[in-house]
Amino acid sequence: VHSAETDAEIHVDAAFKAQIPPLSAEEREQLEANIVAHGCRDPLTTWNGILLDGHNRHEICTRLGLPFKLVSVELPNREAAEDWIDGNQLGRRNLTPDAFKLLLGRRYLRRKRAAHRPPKGDQFDPLIQPGKTAAKLAVEYGTSEATVKRAARFAAEVERTPELLAAIAEGRPVLPVMRELNERKREARR
């Protein structure tokens, strides 16, 4: 068990934290109330001392001086850690449909990139999985291959458009933002 005094080995990576859809104000208030009433029941997850899961619990426990547990996962590299974060978040209930598509699309794109990498000797890369990537993710998340591939196109668009990333981070639907951006582009061409 760790407490606020012993969490010096936990590092918060800004890029990892930014990957995680934020809680709404109400969800955060409820989480804090639950932690105050019952303690931090779920352990925080780290990789090489970097926090992968439990950013909100870590902040609340540290601020309030409450103890928490840690578990560590073994992963070969940063990309595998990013994939672990997205996979873990896809199991959460508080995702908006757009956040779900973004995370699913990221996992597909990451695995497709890994599948085209040359092997590095005996190094194991968990992202490289033989077979059809879209089919495997479709089964894993109870959707279709076409949905997985659409999610990949969606994720690529969102990742290169700061306004779309901001909308997802704020829990707003992306479609109205996309329409507004397209309208601006049309007006600029006139």
N, C-alpha and C positions, 0 to 999 in steps of 0.2 A: 504494500500500500504506500502510495506517495502522498505527500501533503504539499502545500504551497512552499514549504521550506525545502523540500527535496526534489522539486521538479526542474532543477537547473539543467539536467541532461535532456530535457524536452525542448526541441527547437521547432518553431512555427515557420514553415516555409511559405512565403507570401503567394507563390505560384500554386502550390498545392491547395492552400486555403481558398484561393480565388476559384478553383475548380469546383468547389462545393456550393450548390445552390443555398443561399442563406435562408434562415428561418424567418417567418413573418414575426412581427412584434408580439403577436398573441402567442405563437408557438414558443418563442423565446421566454416570455413571461411564465408560461406553463412549465417549461423545462426547469427554470430557476425555482419555481414553487415546489416542483416535485423533488428537486435535489435538496432543497432546504428541509422538506418534510421527511424524505426517505433516504437521503444520502445519494451519492453518485453510484447507482447500481451497475451501470455498464462500464466496462473498462475502456480506457482510451487506447488507441492502437498507434504504435510507432514503428518506424523502419529506420534503422541506423540512427536512432535518437530524434528523428523528424516525425512530427505529429501527422498522421494520415487521417485519423478519425477521432472525433471528439473535441473539435475546436471550441464549440460553444460550452460544452461541459468543462473543458480545461479553463476557459476564461472565467466561468462562474465559480468553480471550485477555488481557483487561485485568488480571485477577488474576495471571496468570502472566507478563505482559509480552511476550506473543507478538504478532507482526504479523498483520494481517488486511486483506482487501480490502473495498472498499465499492462498491456500485452504487446509483444513485439512480433512482427512478421518478418520472415526471411524472403527477400526479393533480390533478384540479380542486378537490377539497375533502376534508374530513375523512371524510365518509361514503363517498366513493370509496376512501379509504385503508383504512377498516374493511372494506369489501367486498374489497379486494385481499388483506388479511390472511386473511379467512375463505376466499377462493378458494385462496390459497396453501396454507393449512393442510389444505384438503380433499384436496390432492395428497399428503399425508404418509401413510406406512404405519403410524405409531404411534397412530392415532386409535382410541379405543374406539368401538363402534357408537353409543353415546349421544352422544359428542363429534361424530361425523360427522353425526348427525341435528340436533344443535344448530347446527352451522356451516351445513349445507344450509338449515335453516329460517330462519336469520338472513339468508342471501343472498336467499331467496325474499321474505321480509317487506320487506327493504330495497328490493328492485327493485319490489315492488308499491307501496310508498309513493312511490317515485320516479316511477312511471308515472302517478300521480294528481296530481303537482305541475304547476302551470302553468309553461309555458316562460318562461325568463328571457332574452329577447332572443336573441342569437346564442350564448349560453353553452352549451357542449356538456356534457351530463351522461351519462357512460358507463353509469350505472345504468338509464337510460331506454332500453329496447330494445323496439321495436314487436313485437307478437305475444304469444303466450301465454307468460307467465313460467314457469309450472310445466313446460310442454312443453320449453322451451329448457333449463332446468336438468336435467330428466329425461334428456335426450339427453346433455348435458355430463357427467353423473355416472353414466350407465348404470343408471338406475332408472326408475320409472314416475312419471307426473304425480301419481297418488294418494299415492305415497310422499313426494314433494316437499311436497304439501299437508299430509300428516300431520306431516312434519318441521317445518313452519311452526307448527302448533298446539303441537307438543312444545317448540319453541324459545320460543314466547310464554309457555308455562307455566314453563319453566325460568328464563327471564329475570326473572320476577316472584316466584320462590321461592328465597330464598337457600340453603336446604338442598339443593335440587336442583343449583344451580350448584356448591356445595361438593362434592357427590358426583362430578360430572363432573370437577372440578379434581383430585380425589383418585383418579380412575380407577375409582371404584366405580359399579356399576350403579344407575340411577335408579329403576327399578321398585320395589325394596324400600323405598326412601325415600318414594316416592309412597304406597305402601300404608300405611306407618307414619304419614305425615301425615294420610291419610284416616281411619285408625283413631282418631287423636287428635281429629279433628274430630267423628267420631261419638260418642266418649266425652264430649266437651265439651257436646254437645247433650242428653245424657241427664240 
